[in-house]
Amino acid sequence: MTDKGGPLSLSQSPVPGKRCILSKEKDSSIPNPGAGLGPAVLPPGLLERLCRAAREAGALEARVIDTATVVVAPWVRWKCRYGCPGYGRSLTCPPFTPRPEETEAMLRCYRTGILFLAEASWLVRYLAGHLEHLAFKAGSYRAFGLGAGTCGLCAECNLDGPCRRPGEARPSMEACGIDVFQTVRNNGLPLTPAREPGEPCPRVGLLLVD
């Protein structure tokens, strides 16, 4: 991954459940992450309602998490670049998606999220947008959903122009450099890679709430 903004420093927190910290020295392109982040004020019962809505819409599991348990690392996008046939074919996939250091800055703007699992990537993508919309209408105006896999909303992505369905299209967790497996394990959920083609493996999404 080429980073034209300056040297990238990487350190792994020795505390279990903490993110892999990425930072850039004197990078003026990324504002002070978390600046102005006041006390979390969520409507009473919102998180429980969102988890219930996820399950009612088809999620296998939905769990409230601390965003400090979300792991971000540069190697994740390399796996996209070298091995995924969707690389470069969608605006919600690398190289169009946020770099790991941008994802780290984004995560530091949030304290709470909802991790959800479903049987198929398309359902995770739907849930990401659906839950984001519900949270926004309930007053959590900063809510943002992350899906799984490639987009698939259009037969062919409009790579040379704006997204045709911006209200629905969301990048996947992995496209933004999130280590999905470790993040899920950090939150007490079992998840192992499929070892054979067609072997069932839940897909994972994340709603950043507040």
C-alpha positions in Angstrom: 0.0 0.0 0.0 1.5 3.3 -1.0 1.1 6.2 1.4 2.0 9.5 -0.1 1.1 11.5 3.0 4.1 10.6 5.1 5.6 7.7 7.1 3.2 5.3 8.7 3.9 4.0 12.2 2.3 0.8 13.5 2.1 -0.5 17.0 0.1 -3.5 18.4 -1.4 -2.8 21.8 -0.4 -5.5 24.4 -3.8 -5.2 25.9 -6.2 -7.8 24.6 -9.1 -6.3 22.7 -7.4 -3.1 21.8 -7.0 -1.9 18.2 -3.8 -2.1 16.2 -2.9 1.6 16.4 -2.0 3.4 13.3 -0.7 6.9 13.2 0.8 9.4 10.8 3.3 12.0 11.8 2.1 15.6 11.1 -0.6 14.5 8.7 -2.7 17.6 8.2 -5.1 15.8 5.9 -6.8 14.0 8.8 -8.4 16.4 11.4 -7.8 15.8 15.1 -9.7 12.5 15.6 -12.3 12.6 18.2 -12.1 16.4 18.6 -15.2 17.8 20.2 -16.4 14.3 21.2 -18.7 15.1 24.1 -20.6 12.8 26.5 -22.5 10.0 24.8 -26.2 10.9 24.8 -28.3 8.2 23.2 -32.1 7.8 23.4 -33.1 5.4 26.1 -33.2 1.8 24.9 -31.9 2.7 21.4 -29.1 0.1 21.3 -31.5 -2.7 22.5 -34.0 -1.6 19.8 -31.4 -1.7 17.1 -30.1 -5.1 18.1 -33.7 -6.4 18.1 -34.3 -4.8 14.7 -31.2 -6.5 13.3 -32.4 -9.9 14.5 -35.9 -9.4 13.2 -34.5 -8.5 9.8 -32.4 -11.7 9.6 -29.2 -11.2 11.6 -27.9 -14.3 13.3 -26.5 -12.2 16.1 -26.3 -8.6 17.1 -24.2 -7.3 20.0 -23.4 -3.9 21.4 -19.6 -3.4 21.5 -17.0 -0.9 22.6 -15.3 0.5 19.4 -11.9 0.0 21.2 -12.3 -3.7 20.4 -12.3 -3.1 16.7 -8.9 -4.1 15.2 -7.5 -2.3 12.2 -4.3 -3.3 10.3 -2.6 -2.6 7.0 -2.4 -6.3 5.9 -6.2 -6.5 5.5 -6.3 -4.3 2.4 -3.4 -6.3 1.0 -5.6 -9.4 1.2 -8.2 -7.4 -0.8 -5.6 -6.3 -3.4 -4.0 -9.7 -3.8 -6.7 -12.3 -3.9 -10.1 -10.7 -4.1 -11.7 -10.5 -7.6 -13.7 -7.4 -6.5 -10.6 -5.3 -6.1 -10.9 -2.0 -8.0 -14.3 -2.9 -9.4 -16.5 -1.0 -6.9 -16.4 2.4 -5.2 -17.0 0.5 -1.9 -13.9 -1.6 -2.4 -10.2 -0.7 -2.3 -8.5 1.3 -3.6 -11.4 3.6 -3.4 -12.2 3.0 0.3 -10.6 4.7 3.3 -7.0 3.8 4.2 -6.4 2.0 7.6 -5.2 5.2 9.2 -8.4 7.0 8.1 -10.4 4.2 9.5 -8.6 4.5 12.8 -9.4 8.2 12.9 -13.0 7.5 12.2 -13.3 4.9 14.9 -11.9 7.3 17.5 -14.9 9.5 16.9 -17.2 6.8 18.3 -17.5 4.9 21.6 -20.3 2.4 20.8 -21.1 0.2 18.0 -23.3 -2.8 17.1 -21.6 -5.9 15.6 -24.0 -8.1 13.6 -23.7 -11.4 11.8 -25.8 -12.8 9.0 -25.6 -15.8 6.6 -25.0 -13.8 3.4 -23.0 -10.6 2.4 -26.1 -9.1 0.7 -28.0 -9.3 4.0 -25.2 -7.7 5.9 -25.1 -4.9 3.4 -28.9 -4.4 3.7 -28.6 -4.4 7.5 -25.8 -1.9 7.5 -28.0 0.6 5.7 -31.2 -0.3 7.5 -29.8 0.0 11.0 -28.0 3.3 10.1 -31.3 4.7 8.9 -33.1 3.6 12.0 -30.4 5.0 14.3 -30.4 8.3 12.4 -34.1 8.7 12.7 -33.9 8.0 16.4 -31.5 10.9 17.0 -28.1 9.2 16.5 -27.2 11.5 13.6 -23.5 10.2 13.4 -24.5 6.6 12.9 -22.7 4.9 10.0 -23.0 1.3 8.8 -20.3 -1.0 7.4 -21.2 -4.0 5.4 -19.5 -7.2 4.1 -18.1 -8.2 0.7 -18.4 -6.4 -2.5 -21.3 -4.0 -3.1 -23.5 -5.7 -5.8 -26.2 -3.0 -5.9 -25.5 -2.3 -9.5 -24.6 -4.6 -12.4 -21.6 -2.5 -13.1 -20.2 0.2 -10.8 -19.9 3.8 -12.1 -16.2 4.0 -11.3 -15.7 7.2 -13.4 -18.4 9.1 -11.6 -20.5 9.4 -8.5 -22.2 6.4 -6.9 -25.7 5.8 -8.3 -27.1 4.6 -5.0 -25.2 6.5 -2.3 -28.0 6.1 0.2 -27.5 2.3 0.2 -23.9 1.7 -0.8 -21.6 1.2 2.2 -18.0 -0.2 2.3 -17.3 -3.5 4.0 -15.4 -3.7 7.2 -12.5 -5.4 5.5 -12.4 -2.9 2.7 -11.6 -0.2 5.3 -8.8 -2.3 6.8 -10.7 -3.9 9.7 -9.6 -7.3 10.9 -13.1 -8.8 11.0 -12.1 -12.2 12.6 -10.1 -10.7 15.5 -12.8 -8.0 16.1 -15.5 -10.7 16.3 -13.3 -12.8 18.6 -12.6 -9.8 20.8 -16.3 -9.6 21.5 -16.8 -13.2 22.4 -18.2 -14.5 19.2 -16.8 -17.6 17.4 -15.9 -17.1 13.8 -13.5 -19.2 11.7 -12.7 -18.9 8.0 -14.4 -21.2 5.5 -11.9 -23.9 4.6 -13.6 -25.3 1.5 -15.7 -23.6 -1.2 -19.3 -23.5 -0.2 -18.6 -24.1 3.5 -20.9 -21.9 5.6 -19.3 -18.9 7.2 -21.3 -16.0 8.7 -20.7 -12.5 7.3 -20.1 -9.6 9.6 -21.2 -5.9 9.6 -20.7 -3.0 12.0 -22.9 -0.1 12.9 -21.0 2.8 14.5 -23.6 4.5 16.7 -22.1 7.2 19.0 
